[in-house]
Amino acid sequence: MLNRRLFTASIAAVALAGLAPPAFAQTAVKLTLDWRFEGPAAGFLLAQDNGYFAAEGLDVTIDTGNGSVEAIPRVATGAYQFGFGDINSLIKFLDEDPAQPVTSIMMVYDKPVFSIIGRKSLGITDDPKSLEGKKLGAPPPDGAFAQWQAFIPAAGLDASTITIENVGFPVREPMLASGDVDGVFGFAFSVILNLIANGVPEDDISTILFADHGLNLYGNAILVNETFAAENPEAVKGFLRALSKGFADAVADPAAGAAAVLARNETLNLDTEIARLTMANEMNIKTPYVVENGFGGIDEARLTASLETLKLSMGLKGAVTAADVFDAQYLPPAAERMLP
């Protein structure tokens, strides 16, 4: 009798918190991020910390990643049920093998973060033409570098004058800070703040955002293993409901989001991660389209146009359509995806 009263009380407490009670047998799933725990990962972490995953009957393990390209095969092989990766790299992946069981189901970076970050003192300005004659550091798994071949014609660059040097993620910003390269590929909100942490004056940093120079693509999205999704559609829907709430919390309170990040990575600086999350929210997540239409969805015409862009610039065979790379059936209604 006592146990039953305790159970009833716990359910009531959950209900008062505005959450559905979790099922006894939770579905265990794994999510691979694109990168380590930093400010922009706050939406995922708040979905976990605030009980949204548990309320959907999900036991979610969140692992760090090594670039937004590498998340794709992790999900396709079934090592992870969910991932956070670059939709453009997914397009290329599926164009090469349409039978791979992976697709995207929620857009996170409505405006992609792909950038080349340089230093004005080394001759790189906000004009893409300033890249000509320069040496750029490129981590091979980086999502921005994956779009280099598409950016070249979009920006009208003479790539024969540009030297690309493969660099590892850990040395990317230090190499730019020391002048060993003139610019680097990366996500703007990560590279800029890391450069400042490496002693580069903020007014010496220049940012070339691909989306501002002719490359109208989407960015990182939530990926799912299609075999898992077909067998567990309600779990996938619940996962996206939880994420919608987590990202809304991260937009509403970046300080709480950054605190969730630091709980997993105590070596970070709270103010830096608040700034990084705020930058991602303003630049990539809460865009005018998202404000009007809700977080997580896409404009199919825009995605189709991006497929044509990538077909021309990356030599795609044209084996996939917008419907092959984005499946909206698991999304919550738009009214439940509005950001504060």
N, C-alpha and C positions, 0 to 999 in steps of 0.2 A: 504493500500500500504506500509506504514511504517512497519507494523508488518511482512509483507511478506519479505521485505528487511532484517529486523533483523533476521528472520528465515533463509533466504538464507545465510546470513553472518555467522550465528552460525554453519550451516552445513558445510560451507567452512572451518571454523576454525577447526572443528573436523576432516575433511578430511586431512587438512594440518598436523594435529597431527598423521596421519597414522591410524586413527580409523574409523570404520564404524559408521554412525550416529545411535544413539539409536532409537528404535521404540517408538512411543508415548505411547502405552499401554505396559509397561514393565511387564514381568512375575516376580511375587514376589516369591522368594524361600528362604528357611532357611538352613543354614549349621551349623552343630555342630562340633566343633573341638574336639580333644581328651583331651585337657588340656587347661590351661589358656593361655592368651596372653603372649608368650615368643618368643625369637628369631626364633625358627623353624617355627612359624606361619607366618613369614613374607611373604611367597609366596602368601598366601591367602589374606593378607591385602593389598599387593601391587596390586594385581589384582583388588581390590576394589578402592584403592586410585588413581591408574593410569588410571581409567576409562575403564578397559577392560571388566568388567561385564556389565557396562552400555552400552558399544558399542555393546554388544551381545543382548541387549534388556532385561537384567536381573536386577532386584532389589534384591540384596542379603543381607540378614541379617546373620551376623556371630556371633555365640554364643560360649562361652567357654564350656569345657567339664569337666568330672570328671573321666578320664581314658579312654584308647583307647578301652576297652571292652564295656563300657556303651554307646558308640556312636552307636553300632550295633542295639540294640532294639529301640533306638530313631528313626532311619531311617526305620526299619522294620514296626513300627507302623504307619508311616506316619507323626509323629510329626515334622520330618525334612525330606526334600526331599533329602538332601545330608549330608554326614558325613565323618569324617576322623577317621578311626579306624583300628585295627589290623586284617589283613586278616586271620591269623591263628585262632583267636577267631571267625571270621566269618565262617571259615570252620567248627569249632565245633558247632556253632550255627545252621548252615544249616544241619549238620549231624544229629542233634537232631530233626530238623523239616524242611525238605527240602521245604515245602510249603511256608515258610516265604518269603515275597517279597522284598528281599534285596540282592544286589550283589556288587562287586567292579568293577570299570571301569577305574581306573588310579592308577598305582603304584607310591608311593612317596618315601618310604624308601626301595630302592632296596636292601640294606643291613640293616637288622633290628637292632634296637637300644637296643634290650633286653640285659640287663646286670645285674650282681651283682657287686656292688661297695663296697669295704671294706677298712679297714685301715691296713697298714702293721704293725703298732704298736700293733694291736689286733690280729695279726697272719694270716691275709688273704693276700695272694700274688696274682700274675697273674695266678697261677696254680689252676684250679678248685678243685684239691684234698685238697687244704688248707681250703676248706669250711667244711670239715668233722670235727665234734666235735664243731662246731660253732653255734651261734644263729643269725638268719637272720630276719630282719624286712621286712614284706611284706604287702603292701596295697592291699586288696582283688581285687579292680577293675583294678590293674596295668597290662599292657600288658606283661611286662617281667615275672611277677609272673605267668601269665596264661600259660607260656611255661615251667614252672619248671618241670612238670612231663615229658615233652619231653627232657629236658636238662639232667635229672638224668642219663638215660641210654646212652645218647650221650657222656657224659663226664665220664662215668664209676664211678659214685659216690655211696657211701654207704649212702643213705638218712636216714637210721635209726639212724645215729649219729648226724644228723643236726636238730636243733630246729627251727621251723618256728613260729614267733610271729606276729600276725596281728597288723598292725599299720596304722594310718591315714596318708594321704599325708602331712598334715601340720607339723607332728612331725617326719617324716621319717629321714630327714637329721639331725635335732637336736638330735635325739636319737643316731644316729651313732657318731655325734660329741662328745656327752657326754659319749660314751662307753656303753650305755644301750644295744646295739646290736653290733655285730661284723661286720655286713655287711647288705646291703639293696638291694632289687630289684628295678629296675627302668631303665629309659632311660639314657644312659651314659651322654649325653650332659646336661641334667637337673641336675642330682644328683651331678656330679663332681663340677660344678660351685656353686651349692647351698652349698655344703660342705665347699668350700673355703670361701664363704660368712659367714659361721658359724664358721670360725676360724680354720679349719683343714688345716695344711700345705699341699701344693700340693704334695710334695714328700712323704707324708704319705698315699696318696690315691692309691689304687690298683683297676684295672678294669678287670673284667672277662666278655668279650663280647661273648655271646652265639655263634654267627656266627663264631668265631675263634676257637671254640672247638666242632665241629662236628654237629652243628645244622644249616644246610644250608637252612634256611627258608626265606621267604619274610617278610616285616614289614608292616607298616601302608600304607593304600591305601585310595583312594576316594571311598566312598560308595554311592549308589543311591537306592532310593525306586523304585522298578521295575514297579509298577503301574504307578507312575509319569513318569518314563522314557518312557514307552510304549505310553503314551498319549502325551508326550512332547519331542520327540526325538531331535528336533532342539535346544530346550533349553538346553538339556543335552550336546549336541555337543558344543554349544556356551560356556557353563560353563567350559568345559575342554579346549577349545581354550584360554579362559581368564586365566585359571590357568597355562597353559603352559607358557604364557607370564609373569605372576606374579612370578613364580618360577625362570624363566630365569633372571628376574630383581633382585631377591633376591640373586642369585648366582653372578651376575655381580657387585652388589653394596650392600654388607652386611650392610654397615653403613646406607644406605637409608632404608633397610629392618628393621633394629633395630629401627630406628626412627619411622617407622610406628607402630611398636609394642608399643613403649613408648607413642605414641599418645593415645593408649587405656589403658595403665597401667603406670601411671607416677611414681609409687613407684619403678620401676625397674631402674637399672643402665645401661646407654647406652653402656659402654665398655663391660660390662658383657654379654649383649644381642648380641653385635657384635661377641664376642667370641663364644657364644652358637650357633649362626646361622652359623658361619664359621665352627665350629666343625661338625654340622649336615650336612652341604653341603659336606664337605670333607669325612666324615665317612659313611654317609648313603644315600645321594641324588645323588651327581655327582660321581658315581662309574664308574669303567672301562666299565662295560656293558652299562651304560647310555651314556657315552661319545661316544661309538660306535653305539648304536642303538636308542638313543633318550630317553628323559624323559617320564616316564609314562607307558611304555609297560612292558611285561613280556616274559620270556622264558617258553613256555608251558611245555616243558619237565622238567624244574626245578620245576615248580609249581606242576606238577604231582608227582614228586619224593618227594616233601615236604608233599603231601597228604599221601603218603605211610609211611613216617616217623611219622606223627601224628597219623596214623591209629594204628601203633605198640605201640607208646609211650603213647597215650592218650585214647586208647580204642575206637576209632571211629568205627562206624558201616559200613563205606564205602558207605554211601548213596549219596555222592556228587562226582562230577568230577571237573577237572580244569575249564571246561566250565561253571559249575554251580556257581563258585565263582569268576570268572573274565570274563567280557564281554568287548571285545576290539572294538566293533562296533562304539562306540561313540568317539574314539580317533582321534585327528587330524593326518594327515600324518606325518611320522617320521621326514621329513625335517623341519616341523614346531615345532618340539619338541626337537630340539638340544639345549643344554645348552652352554652358553658362557665359 
